Amino acid sequence: MKRVDNRLNHEIASMEDREDWQMRVLVTGGLIGACVGLLTSWLLVRTSREVRGGPPAISTGDAIKVGVTTIGLVRAIAALGDRR
């Protein structure tokens, strides 16, 4: 009976380890994304204040370029999970 208990404890610990790495990746990615987003926003505000003296004038074309670039970046990051 003790052998079964030990095996069960190892299996439970193994399951927790597998779930733990996923949570660490999600939290780390979220924190990095939030920091990068804040830094980018701060740079946009600072540059716009220095150059224009007010809010930024973002054209539709510029917004589309940033959106396409962001999608490419997200796809590249997601592809890192395919590596063996």
DSSP file (Angstrom, degrees, kcal/mol; ACC not computed):
  #  RESIDUE AA STRUCTURE BP1 BP2  ACC     N-H-->O    O-->H-N    N-H-->O    O-->H-N    TCO  KAPPA ALPHA  PHI   PSI    X-CA   Y-CA   Z-CA
    1    1 A M     >        0   0    0      0, 0.0     4,-2.1     0, 0.0     5,-0.1   0.000 360.0 360.0 360.0 -37.4    0.0    0.0    0.0
    2    2 A K  H  >  +     0   0    0      1,-0.2     4,-2.5     2,-0.2     5,-0.2   0.877 360.0  55.2 -64.5 -36.7    2.9    2.4    0.8
    3    3 A R  H  > S+     0   0    0      2,-0.2     4,-2.4     1,-0.2    -1,-0.2   0.902 107.8  49.1 -62.4 -41.4    4.3    1.8   -2.7
    4    4 A V  H  > S+     0   0    0      2,-0.2     4,-2.6     1,-0.2    -2,-0.2   0.911 110.6  50.7 -64.5 -42.8    1.0    2.8   -4.3
    5    5 A D  H  X S+     0   0    0     -4,-2.1     4,-2.4     2,-0.2    -2,-0.2   0.914 110.8  48.3 -62.1 -43.2    0.9    6.0   -2.1
    6    6 A N  H  X S+     0   0    0     -4,-2.5     4,-2.2     2,-0.2    -2,-0.2   0.920 112.4  48.6 -63.3 -43.6    4.4    6.9   -3.1
    7    7 A R  H  X S+     0   0    0     -4,-2.4     4,-2.3     1,-0.2    -2,-0.2   0.916 111.9  49.4 -63.1 -42.5    3.7    6.4   -6.8
    8    8 A L  H  X S+     0   0    0     -4,-2.6     4,-2.5     1,-0.2    -1,-0.2   0.900 109.6  51.7 -63.6 -41.1    0.5    8.4   -6.5
    9    9 A N  H  X S+     0   0    0     -4,-2.4     4,-2.4     1,-0.2    -1,-0.2   0.899 110.1  49.1 -62.4 -40.5    2.4   11.2   -4.7
   10   10 A H  H  X S+     0   0    0     -4,-2.2     4,-2.3     2,-0.2    -2,-0.2   0.895 111.2  49.7 -65.7 -39.8    5.0   11.3   -7.5
   11   11 A E  H  X S+     0   0    0     -4,-2.3     4,-2.3     2,-0.2    -2,-0.2   0.913 111.8  47.9 -66.2 -41.9    2.3   11.4  -10.2
   12   12 A I  H  X S+     0   0    0     -4,-2.5     4,-2.3     2,-0.2    -2,-0.2   0.921 112.4  48.9 -64.6 -43.5    0.5   14.3   -8.4
   13   13 A A  H  X S+     0   0    0     -4,-2.4     4,-2.1     1,-0.2    -2,-0.2   0.890 110.5  51.6 -62.7 -38.8    3.8   16.2   -8.1
   14   14 A S  H  X S+     0   0    0     -4,-2.3     4,-2.1     2,-0.2    -2,-0.2   0.903 109.2  49.8 -64.8 -41.2    4.6   15.6  -11.7
   15   15 A M  H  X S+     0   0    0     -4,-2.3     4,-2.1     1,-0.2    -2,-0.2   0.902 109.8  51.1 -63.9 -40.7    1.2   16.9  -12.7
   16   16 A E  H  X S+     0   0    0     -4,-2.3     4,-2.2     1,-0.2    -1,-0.2   0.887 108.7  51.6 -64.9 -38.1    1.7   20.0  -10.6
   17   17 A D  H  X S+     0   0    0     -4,-2.1     4,-1.7     2,-0.2    -1,-0.2   0.908 109.1  50.4 -63.7 -41.6    5.1   20.6  -12.2
   18   18 A R  H  X S+     0   0    0     -4,-2.1     4,-0.9     1,-0.2    -2,-0.2   0.898 115.4  41.9 -64.4 -40.3    3.6   20.4  -15.7
   19   19 A E  H  X S+     0   0    0     -4,-2.1     4,-1.8     1,-0.2    -1,-0.2   0.818 108.8  61.4 -74.9 -30.7    0.9   22.9  -14.8
   20   20 A D  H  X S+     0   0    0     -4,-2.2     4,-2.4     1,-0.2    -2,-0.2   0.894  99.9  52.4 -65.4 -41.4    3.3   25.1  -12.9
   21   21 A W  H  X S+     0   0    0     -4,-1.7     4,-2.3     1,-0.2    -1,-0.2   0.868 107.7  53.3 -65.7 -34.1    5.5   25.9  -16.0
   22   22 A Q  H  X S+     0   0    0     -4,-0.9     4,-2.4     2,-0.2    -1,-0.2   0.926 109.9  46.6 -65.6 -43.3    2.5   26.9  -18.0
   23   23 A M  H  X S+     0   0    0     -4,-1.8     4,-2.7     2,-0.2     5,-0.3   0.898 111.3  52.0 -65.6 -39.8    1.4   29.4  -15.3
   24   24 A R  H  X S+     0   0    0     -4,-2.4     4,-2.6     2,-0.2     5,-0.2   0.913 110.6  48.3 -62.5 -41.7    5.0   30.8  -15.0
   25   25 A V  H  X S+     0   0    0     -4,-2.3     4,-2.7     2,-0.2     5,-0.2   0.925 113.2  47.8 -64.3 -44.1    5.1   31.3  -18.8
   26   26 A L  H  X S+     0   0    0     -4,-2.4     4,-2.3     2,-0.2    -2,-0.2   0.927 115.3  43.6 -63.5 -45.6    1.7   33.1  -18.8
   27   27 A V  H  X S+     0   0    0     -4,-2.7     4,-2.5     2,-0.2     5,-0.2   0.928 116.0  47.4 -67.0 -44.7    2.5   35.3  -15.9
   28   28 A T  H  X S+     0   0    0     -4,-2.6     4,-2.6    -5,-0.3     5,-0.2   0.929 113.6  47.9 -62.7 -45.3    6.0   36.1  -17.2
   29   29 A G  H  X S+     0   0    0     -4,-2.7     4,-2.7    -5,-0.2    -1,-0.2   0.899 112.0  50.1 -62.1 -41.1    4.7   36.8  -20.7
   30   30 A G  H  X S+     0   0    0     -4,-2.3     4,-2.4    -5,-0.2    -2,-0.2   0.911 112.2  46.8 -63.6 -42.7    1.9   39.0  -19.3
   31   31 A L  H  X S+     0   0    0     -4,-2.5     4,-2.4     2,-0.2    -2,-0.2   0.916 113.8  47.4 -66.6 -42.6    4.4   41.0  -17.2
   32   32 A I  H  X S+     0   0    0     -4,-2.6     4,-2.7     2,-0.2     5,-0.2   0.926 113.0  49.7 -63.9 -43.5    6.8   41.5  -20.0
   33   33 A G  H  X S+     0   0    0     -4,-2.7     4,-2.5    -5,-0.2    -2,-0.2   0.898 111.2  48.7 -61.5 -41.5    4.0   42.5  -22.4
   34   34 A A  H  X S+     0   0    0     -4,-2.4     4,-2.5     2,-0.2    -1,-0.2   0.916 112.8  47.6 -65.0 -42.9    2.7   45.0  -19.9
   35   35 A C  H  X S+     0   0    0     -4,-2.4     4,-2.5     2,-0.2    -2,-0.2   0.919 113.4  47.1 -64.6 -43.7    6.1   46.5  -19.3
   36   36 A V  H  X S+     0   0    0     -4,-2.7     4,-2.6     2,-0.2    -2,-0.2   0.909 112.7  50.6 -64.8 -41.2    6.8   46.7  -23.1
   37   37 A G  H  X S+     0   0    0     -4,-2.5     4,-2.5    -5,-0.2    -2,-0.2   0.916 111.9  46.6 -62.3 -44.4    3.4   48.3  -23.6
   38   38 A L  H  X S+     0   0    0     -4,-2.5     4,-2.5     2,-0.2    -2,-0.2   0.916 113.5  48.6 -64.2 -43.3    3.9   50.9  -20.9
   39   39 A L  H  X S+     0   0    0     -4,-2.5     4,-2.4     2,-0.2    -2,-0.2   0.916 112.3  48.7 -63.0 -43.1    7.4   51.7  -22.2
   40   40 A T  H  X S+     0   0    0     -4,-2.6     4,-2.3     2,-0.2    -2,-0.2   0.919 112.3  48.3 -63.8 -43.9    6.1   52.1  -25.8
   41   41 A S  H  X S+     0   0    0     -4,-2.5     4,-2.5     2,-0.2     5,-0.2   0.910 110.9  51.1 -62.6 -42.1    3.2   54.3  -24.7
   42   42 A W  H  X S+     0   0    0     -4,-2.5     4,-2.7     1,-0.2    -2,-0.2   0.916 110.2  49.2 -62.2 -42.9    5.6   56.5  -22.6
   43   43 A L  H  X S+     0   0    0     -4,-2.4     4,-2.6     2,-0.2     5,-0.2   0.900 110.9  50.5 -63.4 -40.3    7.9   56.9  -25.6
   44   44 A L  H  X S+     0   0    0     -4,-2.3     4,-2.4     2,-0.2    -2,-0.2   0.929 113.2  45.2 -62.5 -46.0    5.0   57.8  -27.9
   45   45 A V  H  X S+     0   0    0     -4,-2.5     4,-2.5     2,-0.2    -2,-0.2   0.928 114.4  48.4 -64.1 -45.5    3.7   60.4  -25.4
   46   46 A R  H  X S+     0   0    0     -4,-2.7     4,-2.2    -5,-0.2    -2,-0.2   0.931 114.0  45.3 -62.3 -46.6    7.2   61.8  -24.9
   47   47 A T  H  X S+     0   0    0     -4,-2.6     4,-2.6     1,-0.2     5,-0.3   0.915 114.1  48.9 -64.6 -43.2    8.0   62.1  -28.6
   48   48 A S  H  X>S+     0   0    0     -4,-2.4     4,-2.3    -5,-0.2     5,-1.5   0.894 111.1  50.3 -64.7 -39.4    4.7   63.6  -29.4
   49   49 A R  H  <5S+     0   0    0     -4,-2.5     4,-0.2     4,-0.2    -1,-0.2   0.907 114.6  43.9 -64.4 -41.6    5.0   66.2  -26.6
   50   50 A E  H  <5S+     0   0    0     -4,-2.2    -2,-0.2    -5,-0.2    -1,-0.2   0.896 125.2  31.4 -71.3 -40.2    8.5   67.2  -27.8
   51   51 A V  H  <5S+     0   0    0     -4,-2.6    -3,-0.2    -5,-0.2    -2,-0.2   0.924 136.8  17.4 -87.0 -48.2    7.7   67.3  -31.5
   52   52 A R  T  <5S-     0   0    0     -4,-2.3    -3,-0.2    -5,-0.3    -2,-0.1   0.696  86.4-132.2-101.5 -22.7    4.0   68.4  -31.7
   53   53 A G  S   <S+     0   0    0     -5,-1.5    -4,-0.2     1,-0.3    -3,-0.1   0.613  82.4  40.1  78.0  11.6    3.4   69.8  -28.2
   54   54 A G  S    S-     0   0    0     -6,-0.9    -1,-0.3     1,-0.1    -2,-0.3  -0.812 105.1 -24.3-161.7-159.4    0.2   67.7  -28.0
   55   55 A P  S    S-     0   0    0      0, 0.0    -1,-0.1     0, 0.0     2,-0.1  -0.256  72.7 -96.1 -66.3 154.2   -1.4   64.4  -28.8
   56   56 A P        -     0   0    0      0, 0.0     2,-0.9     0, 0.0   -11,-0.0  -0.359  23.4-134.8 -71.3 148.9    0.1   62.3  -31.5
   57   57 A A        -     0   0    0     -3,-0.1     2,-0.6    -2,-0.1    -3,-0.0  -0.859  29.0-177.4-103.0  97.1   -1.4   62.4  -35.0
   58   58 A I        -     0   0    0     -2,-0.9     2,-0.1     4,-0.0     0, 0.0  -0.860  12.8-148.4-101.5 119.7   -1.6   58.7  -36.0
   59   59 A S     >  -     0   0    0     -2,-0.6     4,-2.2     1,-0.1     5,-0.2  -0.366  25.3-111.7 -81.3 164.5   -2.8   58.0  -39.5
   60   60 A T  H  > S+     0   0    0      1,-0.2     4,-2.4     2,-0.2     5,-0.2   0.893 118.8  53.9 -61.5 -40.3   -4.8   55.0  -40.5
   61   61 A G  H  > S+     0   0    0      1,-0.2     4,-2.3     2,-0.2    -1,-0.2   0.905 108.3  48.8 -62.1 -42.0   -1.9   53.7  -42.6
   62   62 A D  H  > S+     0   0    0      2,-0.2     4,-2.4     1,-0.2    -1,-0.2   0.907 110.7  50.8 -64.0 -41.1    0.5   54.0  -39.6
   63   63 A A  H  X S+     0   0    0     -4,-2.2     4,-2.3     1,-0.2    -2,-0.2   0.894 110.4  49.4 -64.0 -39.3   -2.0   52.1  -37.4
   64   64 A I  H  X S+     0   0    0     -4,-2.4     4,-2.7     2,-0.2     5,-0.2   0.911 109.9  51.4 -66.1 -41.6   -2.3   49.3  -40.0
   65   65 A K  H  X S+     0   0    0     -4,-2.3     4,-2.3     1,-0.2    -2,-0.2   0.927 111.9  46.3 -60.1 -45.1    1.5   49.1  -40.3
   66   66 A V  H  X S+     0   0    0     -4,-2.4     4,-2.5     1,-0.2    -1,-0.2   0.903 112.5  51.3 -64.9 -40.4    1.8   48.8  -36.5
   67   67 A G  H  X S+     0   0    0     -4,-2.3     4,-2.3     2,-0.2    -2,-0.2   0.919 111.2  46.3 -62.3 -45.0   -1.0   46.2  -36.4
   68   68 A V  H  X S+     0   0    0     -4,-2.7     4,-2.2     2,-0.2    -1,-0.2   0.906 113.5  49.4 -65.4 -41.2    0.6   44.0  -39.1
   69   69 A T  H  X S+     0   0    0     -4,-2.3     4,-2.2    -5,-0.2    -2,-0.2   0.901 110.5  50.8 -63.4 -40.6    4.0   44.2  -37.5
   70   70 A T  H  X S+     0   0    0     -4,-2.5     4,-2.6     2,-0.2    -2,-0.2   0.908 108.8  50.8 -64.6 -42.3    2.4   43.3  -34.1
   71   71 A I  H  X S+     0   0    0     -4,-2.3     4,-2.4     1,-0.2    -1,-0.2   0.911 110.4  50.2 -61.8 -41.7    0.7   40.3  -35.6
   72   72 A G  H  X S+     0   0    0     -4,-2.2     4,-2.2     2,-0.2    -2,-0.2   0.898 110.6  49.4 -62.1 -40.7    4.0   39.2  -37.1
   73   73 A L  H  X S+     0   0    0     -4,-2.2     4,-2.4     2,-0.2    -2,-0.2   0.917 110.7  49.5 -64.8 -43.7    5.7   39.5  -33.8
   74   74 A V  H  X S+     0   0    0     -4,-2.6     4,-2.6     1,-0.2    -2,-0.2   0.908 111.1  49.7 -62.9 -41.6    3.0   37.5  -32.0
   75   75 A R  H  X S+     0   0    0     -4,-2.4     4,-1.9     2,-0.2    -1,-0.2   0.898 110.3  50.7 -63.6 -40.0    3.3   34.7  -34.6
   76   76 A A  H  X S+     0   0    0     -4,-2.2     4,-0.6     2,-0.2    -2,-0.2   0.905 111.9  46.8 -65.0 -40.8    7.1   34.6  -34.3
   77   77 A I  H >< S+     0   0    0     -4,-2.4     3,-1.0     1,-0.2     4,-0.4   0.917 111.7  50.8 -67.1 -42.3    6.8   34.4  -30.5
   78   78 A A  H >< S+     0   0    0     -4,-2.6     3,-1.3     1,-0.3     4,-0.2   0.846 103.4  60.4 -63.6 -33.0    4.1   31.6  -30.8
   79   79 A A  H >< S+     0   0    0     -4,-1.9     3,-1.5     1,-0.3     4,-0.5   0.702  86.8  75.0 -69.0 -18.8    6.4   29.7  -33.2
   80   80 A L  G X< S+     0   0    0     -3,-1.0     3,-0.9    -4,-0.6    -1,-0.3   0.810  87.8  61.7 -61.8 -27.6    9.0   29.5  -30.4
   81   81 A G  G <  S+     0   0    0     -3,-1.3    -1,-0.3    -4,-0.4    -2,-0.2   0.660  93.0  64.8 -72.2 -15.5    6.8   26.8  -28.8
   82   82 A D  G <  S+     0   0    0     -3,-1.5    -1,-0.2    -4,-0.2    -2,-0.2   0.661  78.1 105.8 -80.6 -16.4    7.2   24.6  -31.9
   83   83 A R    <         0   0    0     -3,-0.9    -3,-0.0    -4,-0.5     0, 0.0  -0.309 360.0 360.0 -65.8 146.9   10.9   24.1  -31.4
   84   84 A R              0   0    0      0, 0.0    -1,-0.1     0, 0.0    -3,-0.0   0.394 360.0 360.0-108.8 360.0   12.0   20.8  -30.1
